[in-house]
Amino acid sequence: MYQIDYNSYRAIKGFNRRVRFLVMHYTAADFKRSIEDLAVNGKVSVHYLIPDPTEKTYIDAGFKELQIFNLVDESERAWHAGVSYWAGRVNINDSSIGIENVNLAADHGDGIIFLPYHEAQVKAIKSLALNILQRYPDISPTNVVGHSDVAPGRKSDPGPLFPWQELYKEGIGAWYDDATKKEYEKIFFEHGLPLKRKSSKN
């Protein structure tokens, strides 16, 4: 076996980092079920889980303070985005880090009930996201996204109560300006949203 020198010569160009996206989720379940779904059952997985420190099953598990759980190493692919598309890439599990946030948002059949995120949880989201962005500078502001951004119509998380603007003020992700908002409002008012009609046979 030859000795491998990892230090004398290192390429500075001609490559890029695997991780290009940071995807935010909510669990739509309590801490206990979230751990079962993400760490035990094996159907889906995620790199990080951030609990709600006031949620009953988290307290029942014996935790007195909020802590962040690393469930999958960042060097590994987690199955969190599913069928997805963003910035010209499909199925972005390969090129993303996922953060699940324990939140009891629920779909009761007649619409989704969205719930706010706990203040301590938001602080943890900011801290973790900033740490990730410092280590992966290829993640641009517009590539910090929600699951609903990369899988529209299929997913609703992290929901409209996720503190995107608050994160943006801390240097995490993107936020629209008034000019852009007015531009899109004009398009929606004039043209509405695109609608595909199913053909019917008489």
N, C-alpha and C positions, 0 to 999 in steps of 0.2 A: 504494500500500500504506500503510495507516494504521500509525502507531507503536503498539505494544502496551506498556502499562504493567503490569509484573508486580509492582510493589512498593507502590504507594500504598495500595491497598485489598486486603485478603486476608480471605476468609471464615474465621470461627473455629468455625462450627457448620454443620449441614446437609449434612455429607459424612462419609465414612469412608474408610479406606485399603483398597486392594484386597487386600493380604496379610493373611490371618487365621490361617493355619496354617503350622507348620514341621514338615516330614515327614522322618523319618530312615529311611535305607535301608542295606542292605549290597549289595555288587556281586556276591557269589558268583563272583568272578573276580579274577585278578591285575591289577596296575596296567596292563600293556600291553593286555590285552583290554578292560579297563574304559574306557580312553581310546578304543579303537577303537569300542566300542559306544556310548559317550556323546558323542563329539566328531567321529567320522568317518562312521560308518554312517548316522546320522540317523534311526534307528527310534525311539530313546528319547533323552532328554536330561535334564539336571539342572543346577541352578544351581551347586552346589559338589561337588567331589570331594576327599576326604581320604584319602591313601594310608596304608599301613602302611610305616613307614620301614625295616623289616627285610625286606620282601618282595623276592624276587630280581629281578623285572622292573623294579621301581622303582629298585633299585640299578644294574641293568644300563643303565637309561636315563641314568645319570650323575648322579643326585641323591645328595648326601651328607647332606643334612638334610631334615627334614620340611617340606613347604610345602603350602599349600592352593591348589587350582586352582579359579578361577571360570570355568565353562564357558558359562554363560548369564547375561546381565545380569538383575539382579533385577526390572527393569522389564518384562521379557519373560516370557511363559509357557513353562515347560519341560514336557516330556512325561514326567513321572516317576511320577505317581500312578495314571494309567489310570482304569479304572472304579472309582470310589471314592465313599465317603459318610462324612461326619462332621458332627456338630452341625447337622443340618438342611440341609446343602449336598451336592450331588452333583457328581461329576467335578471334584475340587478343584484340578486343575492351575491353573485360573484364579486361585485365591485362596491359593496356597501357595508357599513356598520349599522346595526339596528339597535334602537333603544326602546324597550317596552316600559310604559308607565302604568302602574296599577291605578285603574280608574273604573268606576262602576257604571259607566255609560251603558245603556241598555236599549235594545230594540224590542218593543212590545207588540209589534205588528202594525201599529197605526202611526209609527214614526219613532225616531230615536230620541231618547232622553239623554242629553249631554250634561255632564257634571263638571264643575270647576276643579282645577288641580290645587292641591294643598300648597301653601306658601313654602313650606320646607322642601316639598317635592320639587317645586319650581327652582329653588336655589340649587338643589342637587342636579337637576337637568342642566342648568347653566354651567355649573362647575365641570360636569362630565363632558359636555359638548365642547367647552373651551379647551379642555385637555386634549380631546380627540382632534380638534381642528389645529392645534399647535403641532401635533405629531403628524398630521396628514394635510399639508398645505395645498394639495391638489383638490381638496374639497372646497369648491367655490361657494360663495353665499347662496347662489340659486340652486346649488346641489344639496343644501340642507332642506329636506323635504318631509312631508307627511306621507303616510301610507296611502292616503286618499289621493295624493298628487300623482303617485306612480301607478296606482290601480284605480282610476276614477270609475265610479259606477259600481265597483265591486267592493270597495272599502271606504269607510267613513272616518277612520282614526287618523290623527289624534283628536279630531273634532274641532268645532268653531270656538271652543273655550280654551284651546291650547294657547299659551301666551307667546305667540310668534313675535308680536311687536316688542314685548319686553325682552325677548331673547335678542332681537335685532339691535336694541339699544346697548346690549352687552357685547356686540360684535359677532353675533351668531345668526347666520341666515340672512335673508333678504326681506325687504318690506317695500310696499309700493309708495310712490309719492302722489300728491294730489293731481298732478297733470296726467299721470298714467291712469289713475282712478277715473277721472272725468272722460278720458279717451274711451275706456272700455264701457263706461256707463252709456255713452253716446251710441256705441255699437249695439249694445243690448237693447236700448230703447228703440232704435231705428230698425233693427233686424231680428231681435229676439234671439233665442238660443236655437241652434240647428236641430231639426227634428226629422227623423226618418220615419216615414209612414209605411206600414206593412200593406202590401197589396192584398186585396180581397177578391175572391172569386164569387160571382153571383150564381 
